[in-house]
Every structure is written in C-alpha cells, then in structure tokens.
Amino acid sequence: MTKSIKFCIIFIIIYESGEYCMERLESNIIFEVRKFSRFYTNILGLLNQCILDSSYSLTEARVLIEIYKTSECTANMLIENLSIDRGYISRILKRFQADDLIIKEKSLEDGRVTFLNLTLKGKDVLRELEEKSNSQVENILSPLSLNEKKMLMKSMQCIENLLDKKENSIVIRNYDESDIDYIIKRHEELYKKEYGFFEEFANYVEKYLLEFNKNHDENKENIWIAEYNGKQVGVIAAVKTDNDYTAQLRWFLIEPEMRGKGLGRKLVQVVLNFCKEKNYKHIFLWTANILKTARHIYASYGFKLTETVENTEWTNEKVLEEKWDLFL
C-alpha cells in the first residue's frame, strides 16, 4: 500500500470520527435541552399555581401586565408582543371588561384606534397576582445563597440572550462592572464631538457612575446595556433617590449608527417597566435643550418639562438644563 493511500485512509478515519463526535455532541446537547425543558416546566408549574388559584390563568396575568406596562396599549400590540391568537385575546379582553379590570378609550388622534387601560380594580388584581408570584419565587430561591442567586440570574440571562439571538439582533441586558468604562468613555467622546462639552462633563458622569457601581441598591436600581451583534450600542439607568417612590432616569445614550431605529424608545420603555414593577410613582430626568431627539422621546412617553437652569460649565455655548417629570 502506497504512502498516499495510507494517508487518505487515515484522513477518512479521522474525518469520519470527527463527524461522529459532532453528531454525538449535538445529540447530547439536544438531550440536555429537553431535560432542562422538562425540569423548568415543573418549576413553571409551581410558579403558575398561585395565579391559577386566583381564577386567572397565566396567559391572562401576562395580558394584564402587558396592558399596565405599555403606553397607549392596543389589542394589536398584545397580539404582537405576546404572540397570542387574535380570537383568544378578544375573549380575554371581553372577560376583563365584564370583570371591570380594563377600560377602553378611543384615540383622540385616530378614532379607529382603541387604547386599553387598567381600572383601579384591575390594578388591584394585578398587584395581588404579582405579590403571590413574587412570594412563590422567594420560596423557591430561599435555599440559595446570594452568590448562587446572582449566578442563577446571569445564567438565565445568558440562556435568554443565546436562544433569542438572531443575526443583526439587539439585546438589552443588565450592566456588568466592565461596562462602566464604556459608559464613561462614550459620554466623554460623543458629547465632546457632537456638542463641544468640556472634560468637566465627563468628570461629572464618572463621579456618579463610580458611586452608583459601588453603592447601588440592586433591588431598586439598575443600568441596562443595549448590544448589537455583541457590541455595546446604548445605555440607560434607573437610580433611586432619597424618596422611595421617586426614581431618576440617567445616562441615556445611543451610539450614532443606531439612532433612528427605535432603540431609544426601547430603552426608555425598559426603565418605565422597571419603575412600575418596583412601585415607583414618580420618575424625573435632567437633560439639555440641545438634545432634541431625546426630548422628543421623553415627551412621547408623557414626561413634562417642569424646570430649566442655565449651565455655562460644560461648554462654551449657553446650555439650558431641563428637568422632565412623569407621574406613574
């Protein structure tokens, strides 16, 4: 047998062995995913029991939550956001109306559009469902240490991001300590390039970011990072104030190449959802009159301009700092 033939035989054996290993690996992955799915289905069964005991199904509870957290919510939004059949949504909304959980209001701008809002009773029912669900989750997690809970949270975020990952997709995740340098650097670079801000502005951002990272309350505060194909492209934060019912929206920034794609609205919505979940009643922010796009986004979510202060410390041009408020 010639050397070349021996080489070909060896190559074929190695190649086929590699293919066999890949098939075996994929088979093992499928087995583990299905095993985890069965395990997590049992966990969900425990979580759902409290909701079922209330006479409302898990799907109905999800619809209530979506109506509460979505500004100018419509039936079509529920169908799209929750991937629920139109007929099923219609039946749920009819039941909610009969139970006095929701109210329908025609849009003043377009009479064909109907907005959905929770009534006071609807908010009470939702609050009760959330309290029961939170209590059940606390019981499930109680045997875990704080580090184990953090590990679980990161693992769940990793699973969600990986399985939801599509080409050219945007992922919004909780910040990590390694993101702090990115936030400081991009505030310094973008505000200098686009508005001529001095170094004092970057120092101001850095001071309060480092303080937040060191002392923040994980239960009531957070920073979110937007990623596009694994690259950081935006940031926003909710920061607790001295008042337990008031939060400040801070460090809102979108990379230039991502502007005009709806990412800013998504980030603001994340903060609003978080603040509602944490029972904040009031959100405020400080911005500048030169940030036209950001101001438009704030106004579209119901923030109102309530105060202006002249600032001459950050740029050669006079800038009006603006306070915007929203009551939930």
ABEGO torsion letter per residue (X at the ends): XBAAAAAAAAAAAAAAAAAAAAAAAAAAAAAAAAAAAAAAAAAAAAAAAAAAAAGBBAAAAAAAAAAAABBGBBAAAAAAAAGBBAAAAAAAAAAAAAAGABBBBBBAABAABBBBBBBAAAAAAAAAAAAAAAAAAAAAAAABBAAAAAAAAAAAAAAAAAAABBBGBBBBBBBBAAAAAAAAAAAAAAAAAAAGBBAAAAAAAAAAAAAAAAABBAAABBBBBBBBGGBBABBBBBBBBABAABBBBBGBBBBAAABGAGAAAAAAAAAAAAAAAAGBABBBBBBBAABAAAAAAAAAAGBBBABBBBBAAABABBBBBBBBBBBX
